[in-house]
Structures are given as structure tokens and as C-alpha cells.
């Protein structure tokens, strides 16, 4: 059975279970919350070791084959262009198709949380490189540590000296990859509880219909991005006559990223499908997937921009001026590159930053959308995962680091 079918069955069962649970049951909420946290920790369990070992191998082989420059260029070009495009798309969507106002109920100034840009930058790096291997959220720091090891071990003058290091990293990479494959299968079963908690928690929020227009806009944007724009780019940039094979290979990562809202959790299954289904070689997948997970957060910028402008429309019926739109764009676009230390909740944190940096009385207005925070983050993670899947495929294709697999052989 295909992996995506297993996850789909798990999601359907999770929704069914949530429908039969009483919304007022505090005990059920506590149990589901505990199980979801436990299962997400299980899913993250091997991600950092896999990223670290594979990163060493990837950087070492790319530098040794003199492909590091081209790979870096394509990777960061896609990161910047995708973030720029997605931020603009979010703003254009909400400006052209104005959504109904969100009812303003109660005081929205009692829970103001201040988020400093400096703290977002510091969140990307722990105090020690070894600490990045202990904590399950420091993907960026773990990859940077791996980059330095991979780069130094590929030095022509010290190849023999460091050969045992690269051989060990190569063996560990393959070992951790096999373990990650096992955890992917386990998560397809555990997704029942994760989806049940998602649906149970937001049953009341969804049934109210208050946030339905916003969710519909998020979904339409995702469909346009993943089903039209990205495949067209694959078709003409990579000259691939079958661009939708990338979309098909992304189904399981899409499902897991949406129900969890966790970029680190989605990173493991994305890497797995990149290799087994799309045929992306390890020297590219070990390099691109972590970097996309850290920096390519245009999906978060898209949903945060839509959310903030929706908040503005809810407070006022005035038409946005060009200067206001540009300010929102610059804050969302620039801050999106600093979300690498936040595998979960990054989109809502970005919304909070936009509110506070924009000012003019909107400093605490993000609280208007707090009941839908996880929904916002789910769509952000979904779009960011699409960027990682399609972006990694483009890099692999342009660097000729790919082995084409038949769709019938996709996992």
C-alpha cells in the first residue's frame, strides 16, 4: 500500500473519531493533547541525527565533485524567489478578494506578547554546536555544524586524514535513513490521534464559520501554487514533461505537514519521498531539504500577510494605500527568513511581528485570530512543504543529481 494512502486512511479515521467525542470533554482533550505531543516527539526523534549525518555527506560530496557552488546558487535563488512570490501572492489575494470581517469580540489588549526580532535570530543558534544535536528544534544549527564538518573533511590536503570521519558519516546517514523510513510507517498509524486532536480542538472554531472564508482563501492559494504554478515551473525550468509526478510524490508530506503544523516533522518524510519517489540523490537532498525547511518560509509569509490585512479590514473599512501594502510586504518577507528556529507556530509568530512592527494601534490585534492560530500554521506549513518538495526537485534536476523513477515505483 502506498504511503499516502496509509496517511489518508489515518486522517479519515481521526476525523471520524473526533466527530464522536463530546466537545465539552476535558478528559478527552487532555488525553488527545498528550498523545499528539508524544507522537510528534516520536516523529521528530530521528530527524536531527538524519539531517546532521546526511548534511556532512552531502557537503563533502558536493565540494569534492565541485558542485557545491551551483547547488548553493540554485537553492538560495529558489528560496528568495519563492518567498518573494508567495508573500506578494498572499497580499494580492486578500486585496483583490476582500474577505468578510471577523467579529471583534471582547478585549484584545489583555494578552499582549512582545516578540523581538533579535530573539528570532538567536533562536536559530544554540549556545553550542553539540547542543544542536541534543535539542530537536535546532535544524539550522545542526545543519551548519554538518556543513563545517563536510566542508573541512573534503579538503584536498587532508582527504586521507578525514576519510574515517566521512565513512562514519556515510554509514550513519544510511542507518538513520533506514530508521526514519521505519518511523514514517509508524507515523501513518499515529496520524489517527494527531488528526483526531486537530479536529477535536477546532471543532467549535470550524463550526462557527467565522474563519471559513479565510481558510477557503488559504486552500485556493495552496491549490493554485501546488497544482498550477509549481508544476508549470517544473515543466519549463526543468523541461520535465510530467511535472505532476512531483505533486503525487508530495501527497504524504502534505498530509503530515498539515495535520501537525510542524516543519521538522515534515522534513523526515519529505526527504524520504524525495529519494525513494523522485530519485533525488542524497548529496542534494541532504543539502536542500534542511535549507528549505529553515529559510523557505514563504508560505508562512503568505498566510501571515492575508491574516494581518484581514485584521485591518475587520477594524476598518478604509482602502489600503500602496505605502501600507509595501510596509506589510517588507515586514512579512524579511521576517520569514528568521523563522528557522520555530518549526511550529512560525506563521502566527510572524503575524504577531507584523502587528507589532506595523503599529498604529494594531500591536495586539493578532489576538483576533488567536482561536485559529493552529489552522493558520497548518496552511503555512503545507505551503512551505510544497516549496521544499518542488524546490528540491528543481535543484536536483538543474544539477543533474536525480534518478528518474516510474510512478508505479513511488512509495
SULNOR-V724399 format. One record per residue. N is the residue number from 1. RES is the residue in one letter. D_CENTER is the distance of its C-alpha to the mean C-alpha in Angstrom with 2 decimals. Layout:
n: [N	N]
res: [RES	RES]
d_center: [D_CENTER	D_CENTER]
This chain:
n: [1	2	3	4	5	6	7	8	9	10	11	12	13	14	15	16	17	18	19	20	21	22	23	24	25	26	27	28	29	30	31	32	33	34	35	36	37	38	39	40	41	42	43	44	45	46	47	48	49	50	51	52	53	54	55	56	57	58	59	60	61	62	63	64	65	66	67	68	69	70	71	72	73	74	75	76	77	78	79	80	81	82	83	84	85	86	87	88	89	90	91	92	93	94	95	96	97	98	99	100	101	102	103	104	105	106	107	108	109	110	111	112	113	114	115	116	117	118	119	120	121	122	123	124	125	126	127	128	129	130	131	132	133	134	135	136	137	138	139	140	141	142	143	144	145	146	147	148	149	150	151	152	153	154	155	156	157	158	159	160	161	162	163	164	165	166	167	168	169	170	171	172	173	174	175	176	177	178	179	180	181	182	183	184	185	186	187	188	189	190	191	192	193	194	195	196	197	198	199	200	201	202	203	204	205	206	207	208	209	210	211	212	213	214	215	216	217	218	219	220	221	222	223	224	225	226	227	228	229	230	231	232	233	234	235	236	237	238	239	240	241	242	243	244	245	246	247	248	249	250	251	252	253	254	255	256	257	258	259	260	261	262	263	264	265	266	267	268	269	270	271	272	273	274	275	276	277	278	279	280	281	282	283	284	285	286	287	288	289	290	291	292	293	294	295	296	297	298	299	300	301	302	303	304	305	306	307	308	309	310	311	312	313	314	315	316	317	318	319	320	321	322	323	324	325	326	327	328	329	330	331	332	333	334	335	336	337	338	339	340	341	342	343	344	345	346	347	348	349	350	351	352	353	354	355	356	357	358	359	360	361	362	363	364	365	366	367	368	369	370	371	372	373	374	375	376	377	378	379	380	381	382	383	384	385	386	387	388	389	390	391	392	393	394	395	396	397	398	399	400	401	402	403	404	405	406	407	408	409	410	411]
res: [X	X	X	X	X	X	X	X	X	X	X	X	X	X	X	X	X	X	X	X	X	X	X	X	X	X	X	X	X	X	X	X	X	X	X	X	X	X	X	X	X	X	X	X	X	X	X	X	X	X	X	X	X	X	X	X	X	X	X	X	X	X	X	X	X	X	X	X	X	X	X	X	X	X	X	X	X	X	X	X	X	X	X	X	X	X	X	X	X	X	X	X	X	X	X	X	X	X	X	X	X	X	X	X	X	X	X	X	X	X	X	X	X	X	X	X	X	X	X	X	X	X	X	X	X	X	X	X	X	X	X	X	X	X	X	X	X	X	X	X	X	X	X	X	X	X	X	X	X	X	X	X	X	X	X	X	X	X	X	X	X	X	X	X	X	X	X	X	X	X	X	X	X	X	X	X	X	X	X	X	X	X	X	X	X	X	X	X	X	X	X	X	X	X	X	X	X	X	X	X	X	X	X	X	X	X	X	X	X	X	X	X	X	X	X	X	X	X	X	X	X	X	X	X	X	X	X	X	X	X	X	X	X	X	X	X	X	X	X	X	X	X	X	X	X	X	X	X	X	X	X	X	X	X	X	X	X	X	X	X	X	X	X	X	X	X	X	X	X	X	X	X	X	X	X	X	X	X	X	X	X	X	X	X	X	X	X	X	X	X	X	X	X	X	X	X	X	X	X	X	X	X	X	X	X	X	X	X	X	X	X	X	X	X	X	X	X	X	X	X	X	X	X	X	X	X	X	X	X	X	X	X	X	X	X	X	X	X	X	X	X	X	X	X	X	X	X	X	X	X	X	X	X	X	X	X	X	X	X	X	X	X	X	X	X	X	X	X	X	X	X	X	X	X	X	X	X	X	X	X	X	X	X	X	X	X	X	X	X	X	X	X	X	X	X	X	X	X	X	X	X	X	X	X	X	X	X	X	X	X	X]
d_center: [25.72	22.44	19.33	17.81	21.15	21.02	17.72	19.18	22.35	20.65	18.91	22.29	24.16	21.92	22.63	26.29	26.56	25.16	27.77	30.58	29.65	31.49	29.28	31.63	31.39	30.36	30.85	28.53	25.78	26.36	26.38	23.20	21.42	22.77	21.93	18.29	17.93	19.92	18.06	14.58	16.48	17.96	14.73	13.63	17.24	17.25	13.86	15.33	18.62	17.16	15.17	18.35	20.87	19.13	18.49	22.22	23.25	21.10	22.33	25.82	26.17	24.73	27.13	29.98	29.65	29.32	26.05	23.99	24.81	23.91	20.59	19.67	20.99	19.06	15.71	16.11	17.81	14.93	12.52	15.22	16.38	13.15	12.40	16.10	16.28	13.50	14.97	18.36	17.54	16.50	19.73	21.85	20.77	21.88	24.90	26.25	25.63	26.45	25.34	27.80	28.09	26.67	29.76	30.23	31.47	32.60	32.08	28.74	29.91	30.48	27.09	26.13	23.72	23.84	20.75	21.82	20.03	21.76	20.15	16.61	17.92	19.65	16.66	15.33	18.55	20.62	24.39	24.74	23.08	24.13	22.51	19.07	20.01	21.13	18.32	15.20	12.84	14.18	12.13	13.29	16.83	17.06	16.15	18.59	21.20	20.77	21.09	24.37	25.73	24.95	26.40	29.48	30.21	30.45	33.25	36.24	38.66	37.07	35.84	38.26	37.72	34.00	34.14	34.08	30.80	29.12	30.71	29.49	25.87	26.16	27.57	25.03	22.15	23.76	24.56	21.10	19.79	22.44	21.57	17.87	19.30	21.41	18.72	16.81	20.09	20.55	17.24	18.43	21.33	19.64	17.33	20.58	20.66	17.00	17.47	20.94	19.88	17.34	20.19	22.88	21.41	20.82	23.87	25.98	23.44	22.87	26.60	27.62	26.17	25.56	21.89	22.29	22.75	19.55	17.61	19.59	18.65	14.90	15.62	18.01	15.75	13.12	16.16	17.62	14.62	13.87	17.54	19.49	18.19	16.01	18.73	21.40	19.93	19.87	23.40	24.90	23.11	23.15	26.24	24.80	26.92	24.51	21.05	20.17	20.17	16.63	15.70	17.73	16.14	12.65	14.06	13.50	9.80	9.53	11.84	10.47	6.94	9.17	11.86	10.21	7.59	6.63	3.95	7.46	8.86	6.91	7.71	11.31	11.75	10.07	12.54	15.22	15.11	14.95	18.18	20.00	19.42	18.85	20.98	18.93	21.02	19.95	20.90	18.24	15.41	16.07	15.73	13.08	10.14	10.25	10.88	8.12	5.66	8.26	9.51	7.98	6.74	9.29	7.87	8.28	11.57	12.56	12.54	13.97	16.62	17.60	17.84	19.98	22.27	22.72	23.82	26.22	27.64	28.16	30.24	32.06	33.14	33.51	32.05	29.52	31.04	29.63	29.56	27.51	24.93	24.75	24.36	21.40	19.83	20.56	19.23	15.88	15.52	16.85	15.10	11.53	12.26	13.17	10.12	9.50	11.77	10.00	7.33	8.59	10.39	9.22	9.95	13.28	14.14	13.77	16.00	18.37	18.66	19.48	22.08	23.67	23.80	25.09	27.77	30.75	30.65	26.98	26.03	25.58	24.83	21.21	22.98	23.87	20.42	19.97	20.92	17.95	15.42	13.45	13.73	12.39	9.26	9.00	9.30	6.95	3.94	6.33	7.02	4.17	4.60	8.08	8.32	7.64	10.14	12.59	12.47	13.27	15.93	17.46	17.78	19.31	21.60	22.81	23.54	25.12	23.19	22.72	24.87	24.95	25.00	26.61	24.59	26.93	25.77	22.07	21.11]
